[in-house]
Amino acid sequence: MPNLCTVSSNASSNFIFGVQPHNFYNVFGSRRTRPRCRVSMSSSDPQNAVVVGCGSVTIDFLATVAAYPKPDDKIRSTSLKVQGGGNVGNALTCLARLGLNPRLISKIADDSQGRSILDELRDDGVDTSFIVVSKEGTSPFTYIIVDNQTKTRTCIHTAGYPPMIPDELSKSSLLSALDGAKFAYFDGRLPDTALVVAQEAVRKNIPILIDAERPREGLDDLLKLADYVVCSAKFPASWTKASTVPQALVSMLLRLPNIKFVIVTLGKDGCIMLERSVDGPSTEEVDVDSLLESLEIKRDKSVSIPTCISSVMSAKPKILFLLVLLKSNTKLYATVWGRLLRSIDVVGLYQTPSL
């Protein structure tokens, strides 16, 4: 889908904000770097809620190095791990460990890597009965270089073959997978199949969360159906062409009127969340970039656990944004009501993620 808007550099945002601290704990991690466990859910959490995920499952080969190699270098790894990966595989593994009932729609091959993927998912309690297993071909895998110096990872992914097509998921299997589901999660992979699953989820009024890692074929169609979007650090600016992350988040809420919140993850630096509200306007105007800076200032650097600083929802903050339609070059003003949240991770608690 073509980019229908550009973001003006002088866009402003109306906010009245306060500080609401929250504690966050890192529960998402690579699947074999932590002991297998089950977490008891509190009485307020949905017991055994069904969550359906559609997307990528892989085998990850993680080589940790002291520093990223230069071209034509030969270096040694400091450690090597082989473990399950893939965005949807990791997310549903986490949900299974939290006591939920995840079902996974994906495709692998009947090879050693594919069998390892299935075994690991089943051991963690993920329902794999909706995974298509091809008698021929190869399962997806990823080489991951973990740089100890910069605390980053570089992923080299090889997609599985043959790719999944919608006809491989029968109508009866689709309906069975979504039966009783409270939530649907998509990572943007397997776009044709994912769109079929998402459209059925919409018909059944099942909320949809999209993990937008980078622009992909078919992702725009999925985003139109989303209720919630979680992005990588580079995605908002890449997708909206906005000059700053806060402006890009505002632009996403405007271009995707159905989504309730959008989050951009920033690795060891935590994340930023913009949540939509249907409440009325406030009276004080604050630029969205200035608002984020003000939340950063309120960070308590003495706190040793991840924390969240939020503008107050009850204050009914308003975001005013300028859109320029490229075809007609007509300027339009649009408003989004919501609050901005800034979570700050702690380097000591940061875990290198899988793909």
ROSE-830227 format. One record per residue (C-alpha): residue number from 1; residue in three letters; x, y, z. Coordinates in Angstrom, 2 decimals. Each point is the difference from the previous one (the first is absolute). Layout:
BEGIN
+-----+------+---------+---------+---------+
: seq : type :       x :       y :       z :
+-----+------+---------+---------+---------+
: NUM :  ALA :       X :       Y :       Z :
...
+-----+------+---------+---------+---------+
END
This chain:
BEGIN
+-----+------+---------+---------+---------+
: seq : type :       x :       y :       z :
+-----+------+---------+---------+---------+
:   1 :  MET :    0.00 :    0.00 :    0.00 :
:   2 :  PRO :    1.45 :    3.40 :   -0.91 :
:   3 :  ASN :    0.79 :    2.47 :    2.73 :
:   4 :  LEU :   -3.00 :    2.36 :    0.04 :
:   5 :  CYS :    1.39 :    2.65 :    2.28 :
:   6 :  THR :    3.05 :    1.92 :    1.03 :
:   7 :  VAL :    0.60 :    1.48 :    3.42 :
:   8 :  SER :    0.58 :    3.69 :    0.44 :
:   9 :  SER :    3.01 :    1.03 :    2.04 :
:  10 :  ASN :   -2.05 :    2.50 :    2.01 :
:  11 :  ALA :   -2.75 :   -2.43 :    1.02 :
:  12 :  SER :   -1.24 :    0.64 :    3.52 :
:  13 :  SER :   -1.67 :   -2.08 :    2.69 :
:  14 :  ASN :   -2.31 :    0.97 :    2.82 :
:  15 :  PHE :    0.72 :   -1.69 :    3.31 :
:  16 :  ILE :   -0.60 :    0.40 :    3.70 :
:  17 :  PHE :    2.16 :   -2.57 :    1.68 :
:  18 :  GLY :    1.06 :   -1.37 :    3.36 :
:  19 :  VAL :    2.27 :   -2.80 :    1.16 :
:  20 :  GLN :   -1.29 :   -3.47 :    0.78 :
:  21 :  PRO :    2.81 :   -2.46 :    0.79 :
:  22 :  HIS :   -0.48 :   -3.67 :   -0.85 :
:  23 :  ASN :    2.34 :   -2.94 :    0.39 :
:  24 :  PHE :    0.75 :   -2.21 :   -3.01 :
:  25 :  TYR :    1.83 :   -3.30 :   -0.09 :
:  26 :  ASN :    1.63 :   -1.58 :   -3.02 :
:  27 :  VAL :   -1.93 :   -3.22 :   -0.61 :
:  28 :  PHE :    0.79 :   -0.31 :   -3.71 :
:  29 :  GLY :    3.29 :   -1.76 :   -0.60 :
:  30 :  SER :    1.53 :   -2.66 :   -2.17 :
:  31 :  ARG :   -1.54 :   -3.34 :    0.71 :
:  32 :  ARG :    2.95 :   -2.03 :    1.18 :
:  33 :  THR :    1.81 :    2.69 :    1.95 :
:  34 :  ARG :   -2.37 :   -0.30 :    2.94 :
:  35 :  PRO :   -1.27 :   -3.04 :    1.93 :
:  36 :  ARG :   -3.29 :   -1.44 :   -1.09 :
:  37 :  CYS :   -2.66 :    1.14 :    2.40 :
:  38 :  ARG :   -3.65 :    0.77 :    0.53 :
:  39 :  VAL :   -1.18 :    3.23 :    1.58 :
:  40 :  SER :   -3.19 :    0.04 :    2.07 :
:  41 :  MET :   -2.38 :    2.67 :   -1.25 :
:  42 :  SER :   -1.73 :    2.30 :    2.46 :
:  43 :  SER :   -3.77 :   -0.14 :    0.40 :
:  44 :  SER :   -0.37 :    3.09 :   -2.19 :
:  45 :  ASP :    1.81 :   -1.62 :   -2.96 :
:  46 :  PRO :   -1.78 :   -2.23 :   -2.55 :
:  47 :  GLN :    0.57 :   -3.60 :    0.99 :
:  48 :  ASN :    0.78 :   -2.28 :   -2.96 :
:  49 :  ALA :   -0.93 :    2.70 :   -2.53 :
:  50 :  VAL :    0.51 :   -1.15 :   -3.57 :
:  51 :  VAL :    2.39 :    2.10 :   -2.10 :
:  52 :  VAL :    0.54 :   -0.79 :   -3.68 :
:  53 :  GLY :    3.27 :    0.94 :   -1.68 :
:  54 :  CYS :    0.80 :   -0.09 :   -3.71 :
:  55 :  GLY :    3.50 :    0.55 :   -1.32 :
:  56 :  SER :    3.59 :   -1.15 :    0.18 :
:  57 :  VAL :    1.58 :   -2.82 :    1.98 :
:  58 :  THR :    3.67 :   -0.74 :   -0.54 :
:  59 :  ILE :    3.13 :   -1.58 :    1.35 :
:  60 :  ASP :    2.47 :    2.65 :    1.12 :
:  61 :  PHE :    3.77 :   -0.44 :   -0.02 :
:  62 :  LEU :    1.30 :    2.68 :    2.38 :
:  63 :  ALA :    3.73 :    0.70 :   -0.15 :
:  64 :  THR :    1.20 :    2.47 :    2.63 :
:  65 :  VAL :    3.11 :    1.99 :   -0.94 :
:  66 :  ALA :    2.12 :    2.55 :    1.85 :
:  67 :  ALA :   -0.56 :    2.55 :   -2.77 :
:  68 :  TYR :   -1.69 :   -0.07 :   -3.40 :
:  69 :  PRO :    2.46 :   -1.14 :   -2.70 :
:  70 :  LYS :    1.32 :    2.25 :   -2.73 :
:  71 :  PRO :   -0.27 :   -1.11 :   -3.64 :
:  72 :  ASP :    2.20 :   -3.03 :   -0.77 :
:  73 :  ASP :    0.82 :   -0.50 :    3.71 :
:  74 :  LYS :    0.31 :   -3.42 :    1.59 :
:  75 :  ILE :   -1.01 :    0.03 :    3.66 :
:  76 :  ARG :   -1.01 :   -2.47 :    2.70 :
:  77 :  SER :   -3.30 :   -0.08 :    1.82 :
:  78 :  THR :    0.00 :    0.15 :    3.79 :
:  79 :  SER :   -3.10 :   -2.20 :    0.16 :
:  80 :  LEU :   -2.44 :   -1.78 :   -2.30 :
:  81 :  LYS :   -3.64 :   -0.87 :    0.70 :
:  82 :  VAL :   -2.57 :   -1.78 :   -2.14 :
:  83 :  GLN :   -3.60 :    0.69 :    0.98 :
:  84 :  GLY :   -3.49 :    0.62 :   -1.28 :
:  85 :  GLY :   -0.74 :    3.47 :   -1.33 :
:  86 :  GLY :   -2.29 :    2.02 :   -2.19 :
:  87 :  ASN :   -2.14 :    2.87 :    1.24 :
:  88 :  VAL :   -3.24 :   -1.92 :    0.32 :
:  89 :  GLY :    1.76 :   -3.03 :    1.43 :
:  90 :  ASN :    1.68 :    2.06 :    2.71 :
:  91 :  ALA :   -3.17 :    1.94 :    0.84 :
:  92 :  LEU :   -2.20 :   -3.08 :    0.33 :
:  93 :  THR :    2.65 :   -1.79 :    2.05 :
:  94 :  CYS :   -0.09 :    2.90 :    2.43 :
:  95 :  LEU :   -3.80 :   -0.14 :    0.17 :
:  96 :  ALA :    0.08 :   -3.74 :    0.65 :
:  97 :  ARG :    2.41 :    0.54 :    2.89 :
:  98 :  LEU :   -2.37 :    2.62 :    1.40 :
:  99 :  GLY :   -2.76 :   -2.59 :    0.10 :
: 100 :  LEU :   -1.94 :    0.90 :   -3.13 :
: 101 :  ASN :   -1.03 :   -2.40 :   -2.75 :
: 102 :  PRO :    1.78 :    0.99 :   -3.25 :
: 103 :  ARG :   -0.69 :   -1.56 :   -3.41 :
: 104 :  LEU :    2.51 :    0.47 :   -2.81 :
: 105 :  ILE :   -0.67 :    0.17 :   -3.74 :
: 106 :  SER :    3.18 :   -0.35 :   -2.06 :
: 107 :  LYS :    1.90 :   -2.33 :   -2.30 :
: 108 :  ILE :    3.17 :   -2.06 :    0.31 :
: 109 :  ALA :    1.54 :   -2.93 :   -1.85 :
: 110 :  ASP :    0.35 :   -3.58 :    1.19 :
: 111 :  ASP :    3.74 :    0.37 :    0.61 :
: 112 :  SER :    2.15 :   -0.06 :    3.12 :
: 113 :  GLN :   -0.41 :    3.74 :    0.54 :
: 114 :  GLY :   -3.76 :   -0.21 :   -0.40 :
: 115 :  ARG :   -0.27 :   -2.86 :    2.48 :
: 116 :  SER :    2.11 :    1.94 :    2.49 :
: 117 :  ILE :   -2.31 :    3.02 :   -0.38 :
: 118 :  LEU :   -3.08 :   -2.14 :    0.69 :
: 119 :  ASP :    1.55 :   -1.77 :    2.99 :
: 120 :  GLU :    1.04 :    3.24 :    1.66 :
: 121 :  LEU :   -3.36 :    1.68 :   -0.53 :
: 122 :  ARG :   -1.89 :   -3.01 :    1.33 :
: 123 :  ASP :    2.25 :   -0.22 :    3.05 :
: 124 :  ASP :   -0.94 :    3.57 :    0.84 :
: 125 :  GLY :   -3.72 :   -0.64 :   -0.40 :
: 126 :  VAL :   -0.65 :    1.59 :   -3.41 :
: 127 :  ASP :   -2.71 :   -1.72 :   -2.07 :
: 128 :  THR :    1.75 :   -0.99 :   -3.24 :
: 129 :  SER :   -2.91 :   -1.90 :   -1.58 :
: 130 :  PHE :   -0.58 :    2.84 :   -2.49 :
: 131 :  ILE :    3.59 :    0.05 :   -1.29 :
: 132 :  VAL :    0.28 :   -1.30 :   -3.56 :
: 133 :  VAL :    2.84 :   -2.51 :   -0.42 :
: 134 :  SER :    1.31 :   -0.37 :   -3.55 :
: 135 :  LYS :    1.39 :   -3.42 :   -0.93 :
: 136 :  GLU :    2.62 :    1.70 :   -2.15 :
: 137 :  GLY :    1.91 :    3.27 :    0.18 :
: 138 :  THR :    1.82 :    1.71 :    2.85 :
: 139 :  SER :   -1.06 :    1.61 :    3.26 :
: 140 :  PRO :    0.84 :    3.67 :    0.60 :
: 141 :  PHE :    3.17 :    0.84 :    1.91 :
: 142 :  THR :    1.96 :    3.08 :    1.03 :
: 143 :  TYR :    3.65 :    0.73 :    0.67 :
: 144 :  ILE :    0.28 :    2.62 :    2.75 :
: 145 :  ILE :    3.22 :    1.84 :    0.83 :
: 146 :  VAL :   -0.19 :    1.36 :    3.54 :
: 147 :  ASP :    2.44 :    2.89 :    0.51 :
: 148 :  ASN :    1.11 :    0.22 :    3.63 :
: 149 :  GLN :    1.61 :    3.38 :   -0.57 :
: 150 :  THR :   -3.08 :    1.86 :   -1.27 :
: 151 :  LYS :   -2.62 :   -2.32 :    1.54 :
: 152 :  THR :   -1.66 :   -0.45 :   -3.40 :
: 153 :  ARG :   -0.81 :   -2.95 :   -2.21 :
: 154 :  THR :    0.13 :   -0.45 :   -3.76 :
: 155 :  CYS :   -2.40 :   -2.52 :   -1.52 :
: 156 :  ILE :    0.52 :   -1.88 :   -3.27 :
: 157 :  HIS :   -3.25 :   -1.80 :   -0.71 :
: 158 :  THR :   -0.68 :   -2.79 :   -2.49 :
: 159 :  ALA :   -3.70 :   -0.49 :   -0.64 :
: 160 :  GLY :   -1.52 :   -3.45 :   -0.05 :
: 161 :  TYR :   -0.84 :   -1.68 :   -3.29 :
: 162 :  PRO :   -2.53 :   -0.47 :   -1.45 :
: 163 :  PRO :   -1.79 :    3.04 :    1.45 :
: 164 :  MET :   -3.41 :   -0.36 :    1.61 :
: 165 :  ILE :   -3.06 :    0.77 :   -2.09 :
: 166 :  PRO :   -3.57 :    0.55 :    1.28 :
: 167 :  ASP :   -1.30 :   -3.25 :   -1.55 :
: 168 :  GLU :    2.21 :   -1.96 :    2.42 :
: 169 :  LEU :   -2.16 :    1.23 :    2.89 :
: 170 :  SER :   -3.44 :   -1.49 :   -0.51 :
: 171 :  LYS :   -3.11 :    1.91 :    0.98 :
: 172 :  SER :   -0.77 :   -2.53 :    2.72 :
: 173 :  SER :    3.53 :    0.33 :    1.43 :
: 174 :  LEU :   -0.23 :    3.78 :   -0.08 :
: 175 :  LEU :   -3.32 :    0.01 :    1.85 :
: 176 :  SER :    1.33 :   -2.53 :    2.50 :
: 177 :  ALA :    3.12 :    2.07 :    0.65 :
: 178 :  LEU :   -2.05 :    3.14 :    0.65 :
: 179 :  ASP :   -2.70 :   -1.75 :    2.04 :
: 180 :  GLY :   -0.16 :    1.69 :    3.40 :
: 181 :  ALA :    3.01 :    2.22 :   -0.73 :
: 182 :  LYS :    0.29 :    3.23 :    1.99 :
: 183 :  PHE :    2.84 :    1.47 :   -2.04 :
: 184 :  ALA :    1.84 :   -0.41 :   -3.31 :
: 185 :  TYR :    3.69 :    0.84 :   -0.54 :
: 186 :  PHE :    1.76 :    0.47 :   -3.36 :
: 187 :  ASP :    3.66 :    0.72 :   -0.72 :
: 188 :  GLY :   -0.45 :    0.95 :   -3.68 :
: 189 :  ARG :    1.39 :   -3.25 :   -1.38 :
: 190 :  LEU :   -2.03 :   -2.37 :   -2.22 :
: 191 :  PRO :   -1.98 :    3.03 :   -1.25 :
: 192 :  ASP :   -2.60 :   -1.79 :   -2.15 :
: 193 :  THR :   -0.89 :   -2.52 :    2.70 :
: 194 :  ALA :    0.19 :    2.63 :    2.73 :
: 195 :  LEU :   -2.50 :    2.21 :   -1.81 :
: 196 :  VAL :   -2.50 :   -2.87 :   -0.24 :
: 197 :  VAL :    0.39 :   -0.71 :    3.71 :
: 198 :  ALA :   -0.28 :    3.69 :    0.91 :
: 199 :  GLN :   -3.13 :    0.51 :   -2.08 :
: 200 :  GLU :   -1.68 :   -2.92 :    1.75 :
: 201 :  ALA :    1.13 :    1.37 :    3.36 :
: 202 :  VAL :   -1.66 :    3.32 :   -0.85 :
: 203 :  ARG :   -3.24 :   -1.81 :   -0.88 :
: 204 :  LYS :    0.14 :   -1.69 :    3.41 :
: 205 :  ASN :    0.81 :    3.30 :    1.80 :
: 206 :  ILE :    3.36 :   -1.34 :    1.20 :
: 207 :  PRO :    2.46 :    2.84 :    0.78 :
: 208 :  ILE :    3.12 :    0.05 :   -2.19 :
: 209 :  LEU :    3.56 :    0.99 :    0.91 :
: 210 :  ILE :    2.58 :    0.52 :   -2.75 :
: 211 :  ASP :    3.74 :   -0.27 :    0.65 :
: 212 :  ALA :    1.34 :    2.43 :   -2.62 :
: 213 :  GLU :    3.71 :   -0.71 :   -0.22 :
: 214 :  ARG :    0.58 :    1.55 :   -3.42 :
: 215 :  PRO :   -2.01 :    0.75 :   -3.15 :
: 216 :  ARG :   -0.94 :   -3.29 :   -1.63 :
: 217 :  GLU :   -2.14 :   -1.18 :   -2.87 :
: 218 :  GLY :   -3.64 :   -0.06 :    1.13 :
: 219 :  LEU :    0.66 :    1.71 :    3.34 :
: 220 :  ASP :   -2.07 :    3.08 :   -0.86 :
: 221 :  ASP :   -3.08 :   -2.17 :   -0.51 :
: 222 :  LEU :    0.51 :   -1.57 :    3.42 :
: 223 :  LEU :    0.54 :    3.36 :    1.69 :
: 224 :  LYS :   -3.40 :    1.19 :   -1.23 :
: 225 :  LEU :   -1.58 :   -2.81 :    2.03 :
: 226 :  ALA :    2.08 :    0.51 :    3.15 :
: 227 :  ASP :   -1.20 :    1.10 :    3.42 :
: 228 :  TYR :    3.53 :    0.30 :    1.41 :
: 229 :  VAL :    3.42 :    0.45 :   -1.63 :
: 230 :  VAL :    3.46 :   -0.61 :    1.48 :
: 231 :  CYS :    2.91 :    1.24 :   -2.15 :
: 232 :  SER :    3.74 :   -0.33 :   -0.19 :
: 233 :  ALA :    2.06 :    3.15 :    0.53 :
: 234 :  LYS :    0.34 :    0.73 :   -3.73 :
: 235 :  PHE :   -3.49 :   -0.87 :   -1.19 :
: 236 :  PRO :   -2.07 :    3.12 :    0.90 :
: 237 :  ALA :    2.28 :    2.45 :   -1.80 :
: 238 :  SER :    0.49 :   -2.38 :   -2.93 :
: 239 :  TRP :   -3.74 :   -0.52 :   -0.44 :
: 240 :  THR :   -1.18 :    3.58 :    0.57 :
: 241 :  LYS :    3.06 :    2.00 :   -1.18 :
: 242 :  ALA :   -0.32 :    2.13 :    3.15 :
: 243 :  SER :    3.12 :    1.73 :    1.28 :
: 244 :  THR :   -0.29 :   -1.13 :    3.64 :
: 245 :  VAL :   -1.34 :   -3.07 :    1.78 :
: 246 :  PRO :   -2.76 :    1.86 :    1.93 :
: 247 :  GLN :   -1.24 :    1.61 :   -3.22 :
: 248 :  ALA :    0.09 :   -3.37 :   -1.73 :
: 249 :  LEU :   -2.12 :   -1.58 :    2.74 :
: 250 :  VAL :   -2.57 :    2.78 :   -0.35 :
: 251 :  SER :   -0.03 :   -0.49 :   -3.75 :
: 252 :  MET :   -0.61 :   -3.73 :    0.44 :
: 253 :  LEU :   -3.02 :    0.64 :    2.22 :
: 254 :  LEU :   -1.39 :    2.38 :   -2.59 :
: 255 :  ARG :    0.58 :   -2.31 :   -2.95 :
: 256 :  LEU :   -1.31 :   -3.05 :    1.87 :
: 257 :  PRO :   -3.19 :    1.25 :    1.70 :
: 258 :  ASN :   -0.90 :   -3.42 :    1.43 :
: 259 :  ILE :    3.09 :   -0.49 :    2.16 :
: 260 :  LYS :   -0.26 :    0.71 :    3.73 :
: 261 :  PHE :    3.73 :    0.39 :    0.64 :
: 262 :  VAL :    3.33 :   -0.20 :   -1.77 :
: 263 :  ILE :    3.31 :   -0.87 :    1.70 :
: 264 :  VAL :    3.53 :    0.39 :   -1.32 :
: 265 :  THR :    2.60 :   -2.19 :    1.70 :
: 266 :  LEU :    3.49 :    1.41 :    0.52 :
: 267 :  GLY :    2.01 :   -2.99 :    1.26 :
: 268 :  LYS :    1.90 :    0.79 :    3.18 :
: 269 :  ASP :   -1.51 :    3.52 :   -0.05 :
: 270 :  GLY :   -3.51 :   -1.31 :    0.67 :
: 271 :  CYS :   -2.94 :    1.10 :   -2.14 :
: 272 :  ILE :   -2.39 :    2.83 :   -0.81 :
: 273 :  MET :   -3.77 :   -0.49 :   -0.11 :
: 274 :  LEU :   -2.72 :    2.26 :   -1.37 :
: 275 :  GLU :   -3.48 :   -1.01 :    1.17 :
: 276 :  ARG :   -3.20 :    1.27 :   -1.57 :
: 277 :  SER :   -2.89 :    1.33 :    2.06 :
: 278 :  VAL :   -3.49 :    1.02 :   -1.07 :
: 279 :  ASP :   -0.22 :    2.70 :    2.66 :
: 280 :  GLY :   -0.26 :    3.69 :   -0.82 :
: 281 :  PRO :    2.74 :    2.62 :   -0.37 :
: 282 :  SER :    2.23 :    1.67 :    2.53 :
: 283 :  THR :    0.75 :    3.71 :   -0.04 :
: 284 :  GLU :    3.79 :    0.04 :    0.10 :
: 285 :  GLU :    2.12 :   -0.56 :   -3.11 :
: 286 :  VAL :    3.33 :   -1.82 :    0.20 :
: 287 :  ASP :    2.08 :   -1.20 :   -2.95 :
: 288 :  VAL :    0.18 :   -3.80 :   -0.08 :
: 289 :  ASP :    3.81 :   -0.03 :   -0.18 :
: 290 :  SER :    0.19 :    2.41 :    2.93 :
: 291 :  LEU :   -2.38 :   -2.20 :    1.95 :
: 292 :  LEU :    2.26 :   -3.01 :   -0.42 :
: 293 :  GLU :    2.98 :    2.06 :    1.15 :
: 294 :  SER :   -1.96 :    1.05 :    3.09 :
: 295 :  LEU :   -0.76 :   -3.64 :    0.83 :
: 296 :  GLU :    3.67 :   -0.90 :   -0.42 :
: 297 :  ILE :    0.95 :    2.73 :    2.47 :
: 298 :  LYS :   -2.32 :   -1.53 :    2.61 :
: 299 :  ARG :    1.90 :   -3.27 :   -0.07 :
: 300 :  ASP :    1.30 :   -1.02 :    3.41 :
: 301 :  LYS :    3.53 :   -1.21 :   -0.78 :
: 302 :  SER :    0.34 :   -1.51 :    3.46 :
: 303 :  VAL :   -2.65 :   -2.64 :   -0.81 :
: 304 :  SER :    1.64 :   -3.32 :   -0.83 :
: 305 :  ILE :   -2.94 :   -1.67 :   -1.76 :
: 306 :  PRO :   -1.79 :    0.86 :   -3.26 :
: 307 :  THR :   -2.54 :    2.76 :    0.56 :
: 308 :  CYS :   -2.68 :    1.83 :   -1.95 :
: 309 :  ILE :   -0.77 :    3.72 :    0.03 :
: 310 :  SER :   -3.35 :    1.02 :   -1.40 :
: 311 :  SER :   -2.05 :    3.04 :   -0.85 :
: 312 :  VAL :   -3.30 :   -0.20 :    1.89 :
: 313 :  MET :   -2.89 :   -1.50 :   -1.97 :
: 314 :  SER :   -2.58 :    1.85 :    2.12 :
: 315 :  ALA :    1.45 :    3.29 :   -1.19 :
: 316 :  LYS :   -1.33 :   -0.81 :   -3.49 :
: 317 :  PRO :    3.17 :    0.84 :   -1.95 :
: 318 :  LYS :   -0.55 :    0.93 :   -3.62 :
: 319 :  ILE :    2.39 :   -0.42 :   -2.90 :
: 320 :  LEU :   -0.40 :    2.43 :   -2.89 :
: 321 :  PHE :    1.73 :   -1.09 :   -3.19 :
: 322 :  LEU :    0.28 :    1.32 :   -3.55 :
: 323 :  LEU :   -0.41 :   -2.35 :   -2.95 :
: 324 :  VAL :    0.76 :    0.83 :   -3.62 :
: 325 :  LEU :   -1.80 :   -2.12 :   -2.59 :
: 326 :  LEU :    2.44 :   -0.49 :   -2.84 :
: 327 :  LYS :   -2.54 :   -0.40 :   -2.81 :
: 328 :  SER :   -1.91 :    3.21 :    0.57 :
: 329 :  ASN :    2.61 :    1.88 :    2.04 :
: 330 :  THR :   -2.87 :    1.02 :    2.29 :
: 331 :  LYS :    0.86 :    0.67 :    3.63 :
: 332 :  LEU :   -2.23 :   -1.64 :    2.60 :
: 333 :  TYR :    0.05 :    0.17 :    3.77 :
: 334 :  ALA :   -0.77 :   -3.08 :    2.06 :
: 335 :  THR :   -0.08 :   -0.67 :    3.73 :
: 336 :  VAL :    0.75 :   -3.04 :    2.11 :
: 337 :  TRP :   -0.73 :   -0.13 :    3.72 :
: 338 :  GLY :    2.25 :   -2.07 :    2.20 :
: 339 :  ARG :    2.98 :   -0.18 :    2.31 :
: 340 :  LEU :    3.72 :   -0.50 :   -0.52 :
: 341 :  LEU :    1.93 :   -2.54 :    2.09 :
: 342 :  ARG :    3.75 :   -0.47 :    0.27 :
: 343 :  SER :    1.41 :   -3.16 :    1.52 :
: 344 :  ILE :    3.70 :   -0.14 :    0.85 :
: 345 :  ASP :    1.79 :   -3.32 :    0.11 :
: 346 :  VAL :    3.15 :   -0.68 :    2.00 :
: 347 :  VAL :    3.16 :   -1.17 :   -1.77 :
: 348 :  GLY :    0.66 :   -2.64 :    2.64 :
: 349 :  LEU :   -3.39 :   -1.60 :   -0.63 :
: 350 :  TYR :    0.10 :    0.15 :   -3.78 :
: 351 :  GLN :    0.09 :   -3.32 :   -1.81 :
: 352 :  THR :    1.12 :   -0.36 :   -3.59 :
: 353 :  PRO :   -3.16 :   -0.90 :   -1.93 :
: 354 :  SER :   -0.41 :   -2.61 :   -2.68 :
: 355 :  LEU :   -1.38 :    0.84 :   -3.44 :
+-----+------+---------+---------+---------+
END
